[in-house]
Amino acid sequence: MMRHVILPSPALRPHVRNIMVGEFSSMGSHLPATPDVQLVIYLQGRASLIGEASVETMPQAFITGPCLMPRRFSVDIGSRFVGITFRPSGFSSCFGMPANLFRDRIVALCDALSPGTAARWMEEVFTARQVHDVVDAAESFLLRCLRDGRRREPTLPRLGLERLLMPAADLADGLSLGTRQLERRFLVNYGMPLRDYRRLARFSTVLAPLLSGSPAGMNMARIAVDAHYVDQAHFIRDFRQFVGDTPGRFLKSRQEEDSIYRLWQFNASELPSFLD
């Protein structure tokens, strides 16, 4: 798979983790559970979501929200795409829409935004020839959205894992909010309840050492403890739910040429832009 992972411009970094432009060289892709909202446009080709009993063709451009289960896709070889991954509160800040509207959903861009807005942006992206032109078109669109003056939902500051694992009442008190007020604001900005998001946040801290290290040198018990899991069994249960495989099988198959985990093969410079 060919891809470029680009850090957004300084004005967008509080809202956007990264922008990826890529092309698929294999027919299968498997994505983990995610706490992030993403906006994706297929510039060429298409993808289909593979369910337990059906196959659903994906929209050419869509928004997908946080989800607690992995997803499997079939992709036309040669399909090209641009994907924008938002930080917590970033999607709501850009579009003025609660992130939880998109939880466990894949929504066509023209259904989420006004048809005219979606069509104009897609035209800008499709006329771009080079990777940097695609990224410029994406960033220009997001900056316009931030400047358009629409009413924004109240945001939350960036919350690290230590604060996310605090009791909700203590976290709310530290933010000078009531517990119910925190729960409502968290749902709007993070897209899911605090209890679900903290599980995904803890899982995300495990991905960094797993994706950057050598499988032979992995100490799963130590990784689990460092991520605040009760024990290794607790970590493996979450990993099975969020990835659909055991850590050992995942690490082994990720190295295979035709692996469905090809999108997970990050280099040292790319990894921080996904897990920061």
C-alpha positions in Angstrom: 0.0 0.0 0.0 1.2 3.5 -0.9 0.4 6.3 1.5 1.4 9.7 2.7 0.6 10.8 6.3 0.7 14.5 6.7 0.5 16.6 9.9 -2.0 19.4 9.5 -1.0 23.1 9.4 -0.6 24.8 12.8 -4.1 26.4 12.6 -5.7 22.9 12.3 -3.5 20.9 14.7 -5.8 21.5 17.7 -8.6 19.9 15.7 -7.0 17.4 13.3 -4.6 14.5 14.1 -3.5 13.9 10.6 -4.4 13.8 6.9 -3.7 10.6 5.0 -3.6 10.2 1.2 -3.1 6.7 0.0 -3.7 4.0 -2.6 -4.6 0.3 -1.9 -2.5 -2.5 -3.4 -4.6 -5.3 -1.8 -8.3 -6.2 -1.7 -8.8 -6.5 2.0 -8.5 -4.0 4.9 -9.3 -4.4 8.6 -9.6 -1.4 10.9 -9.8 -1.5 14.7 -12.3 0.1 17.0 -11.5 3.8 17.2 -12.4 6.8 19.4 -11.9 9.2 16.5 -14.2 10.8 14.0 -12.9 10.5 10.4 -13.9 12.1 7.1 -12.9 10.0 4.0 -13.2 10.6 0.3 -12.4 8.0 -2.3 -10.7 9.7 -5.2 -10.7 6.6 -7.3 -12.3 3.1 -6.9 -14.5 2.1 -4.0 -14.8 0.1 -0.8 -17.4 -2.1 0.7 -18.1 -2.8 4.4 -18.3 -6.5 5.1 -20.8 -7.4 7.8 -21.7 -10.8 9.2 -24.5 -11.3 6.7 -24.1 -8.6 4.1 -21.8 -6.5 2.1 -22.6 -2.8 1.9 -21.0 -0.4 -0.7 -19.5 2.6 1.0 -20.4 6.2 -0.1 -17.7 7.9 -2.2 -17.4 10.5 0.6 -18.4 9.9 4.1 -18.0 10.6 7.8 -17.6 7.8 10.3 -17.6 8.2 14.0 -16.2 6.4 17.1 -17.0 2.7 17.3 -16.2 -0.1 19.8 -15.9 -2.9 17.3 -13.5 -3.5 14.4 -14.6 -3.2 10.8 -13.6 -5.2 7.7 -13.6 -3.9 4.2 -13.1 -5.1 0.7 -11.4 -2.5 -1.5 -10.8 -2.3 -5.3 -7.1 -2.6 -6.0 -5.8 0.8 -7.0 -8.4 2.7 -5.0 -7.1 6.1 -3.9 -8.4 8.1 -0.9 -7.9 11.0 1.4 -8.8 10.6 5.0 -8.9 13.2 7.8 -8.7 12.0 11.4 -10.0 14.5 14.0 -8.9 15.0 17.6 -11.5 14.9 20.4 -13.6 18.1 20.1 -12.1 18.7 16.7 -15.0 17.5 14.5 -17.5 19.5 16.6 -15.3 22.6 16.4 -15.0 22.4 12.6 -18.6 21.5 11.8 -20.7 22.5 14.7 -22.2 19.1 15.0 -22.1 16.7 17.9 -19.7 13.9 17.3 -22.0 11.3 18.9 -24.4 11.7 15.9 -21.9 9.6 14.0 -21.1 6.9 16.6 -21.1 3.4 15.0 -22.3 5.0 11.8 -21.0 5.7 8.3 -22.8 8.7 6.9 -22.5 10.0 3.3 -20.9 13.5 3.3 -23.8 14.9 1.3 -26.2 13.8 4.0 -24.1 15.2 6.9 -23.4 18.6 5.2 -25.5 20.6 2.9 -25.3 19.1 -0.6 -23.9 22.2 -2.1 -21.1 22.4 0.5 -20.2 18.8 0.0 -20.3 19.0 -3.8 -18.0 22.1 -3.9 -15.4 20.6 -1.6 -15.4 17.2 -3.5 -14.9 19.1 -6.7 -11.9 20.9 -5.3 -10.4 17.6 -4.1 -11.0 15.8 -7.3 -9.3 18.5 -9.4 -6.2 18.3 -7.3 -3.4 16.4 -9.1 -0.6 15.9 -6.5 -0.7 14.8 -2.9 0.1 18.3 -1.7 -2.7 19.7 -3.8 -5.2 17.2 -2.2 -4.0 18.2 1.3 -4.2 21.9 0.5 -7.8 21.4 -0.7 -8.7 19.5 2.4 -7.1 22.1 4.7 -8.7 25.0 2.9 -12.1 23.4 3.4 -11.6 22.8 7.1 -10.3 26.3 7.7 -13.4 27.7 6.0 -15.6 25.6 8.2 -13.8 26.9 11.3 -14.3 30.5 10.2 -17.9 30.4 9.0 -19.2 31.6 12.4 -21.7 28.8 13.0 -22.7 28.1 16.6 -20.2 25.7 18.2 -20.9 23.2 21.0 -19.0 23.9 24.3 -15.7 22.2 24.1 -13.5 20.3 26.6 -9.8 20.6 27.1 -7.5 17.8 25.9 -7.7 15.0 28.5 -4.8 12.6 29.0 -5.3 9.0 30.1 -4.6 9.7 33.7 -7.4 12.2 33.9 -9.8 10.0 31.8 -9.3 7.2 34.3 -10.4 9.4 37.2 -13.9 9.0 38.7 -16.3 11.0 36.7 -17.2 13.2 39.7 -13.5 14.1 40.3 -12.9 14.8 36.6 -16.0 17.0 36.5 -14.9 18.9 39.7 -11.4 19.5 38.2 -13.1 21.0 35.1 -15.5 23.1 37.2 -18.4 21.2 35.8 -21.2 19.2 37.3 -21.1 15.5 36.6 -24.2 15.5 34.3 -22.8 18.6 32.5 -19.5 16.8 32.0 -21.3 13.7 30.7 -23.3 15.7 28.1 -20.4 17.8 27.0 -18.2 14.7 26.7 -20.7 12.9 24.5 -20.9 15.9 22.2 -17.2 16.3 21.8 -15.8 12.8 22.1 -18.7 11.0 20.5 -19.3 8.4 23.2 -19.8 8.1 26.9 -16.7 8.6 29.2 -16.8 4.9 30.3 -16.4 3.7 26.6 -13.9 6.3 25.6 -11.6 5.6 28.5 -11.4 1.9 27.4 -10.4 3.0 23.9 -7.9 5.5 25.2 -6.3 2.9 27.3 -6.2 0.5 24.3 -4.6 3.3 22.2 -1.7 3.6 24.6 -1.0 -0.1 24.1 -0.8 0.4 20.3 2.3 2.6 20.4 4.6 -0.1 21.9 2.9 -2.8 19.9 3.3 -1.1 16.5 6.7 0.3 17.1 8.5 -2.7 18.6 9.6 -6.2 17.6 7.1 -9.0 18.3 9.9 -11.1 19.7 10.8 -8.5 22.3 7.2 -7.8 23.5 6.5 -8.1 27.2 2.7 -8.2 27.1 2.3 -8.3 30.9 4.4 -5.1 31.3 2.6 -3.4 28.4 -0.7 -4.2 30.0 0.3 -2.8 33.5 1.8 0.3 32.0 -1.5 1.0 30.3 -3.4 0.6 33.6 -5.0 -2.7 32.8 -5.8 -4.9 35.8 -3.7 -7.7 34.3 -2.7 -9.3 31.0 -6.0 -11.2 30.6 -7.9 -7.9 30.9 -5.7 -6.4 28.2 -6.2 -9.4 25.9 -10.0 -9.3 26.3 -10.1 -5.6 25.2 -7.7 -6.3 22.4 -9.9 -9.1 21.1 -12.9 -6.9 21.1 -11.3 -3.9 19.5 -9.1 -5.7 16.9 -10.9 -9.0 16.5 -7.7 -11.0 17.0 -5.1 -11.8 19.8 -2.1 -9.6 20.1 0.2 -12.4 19.0 -1.7 -13.2 15.8 -2.1 -9.6 15.0 1.7 -8.9 15.4 2.6 -11.9 13.2 0.1 -11.3 10.4 0.8 -7.5 10.3 4.2 -8.3 8.7 2.7 -10.4 5.9 2.7 -8.9 2.4 -1.0 -9.4 1.8 -2.1 -8.8 5.4 -5.5 -7.2 6.0 -3.6 -5.1 8.6 -1.4 -3.3 6.0 -2.9 0.1 7.1 -1.3 -0.6 10.5 2.3 -0.7 9.2 3.4 2.7 10.4 7.0 3.9 10.4 8.6 5.8 13.3 7.7 9.2 11.9 4.1 8.3 11.2 3.1 6.7 14.5 2.9 9.8 16.7 0.4 11.4 14.3 -2.0 8.6 15.0 -1.6 8.1 18.7 -0.8 11.6 19.9 
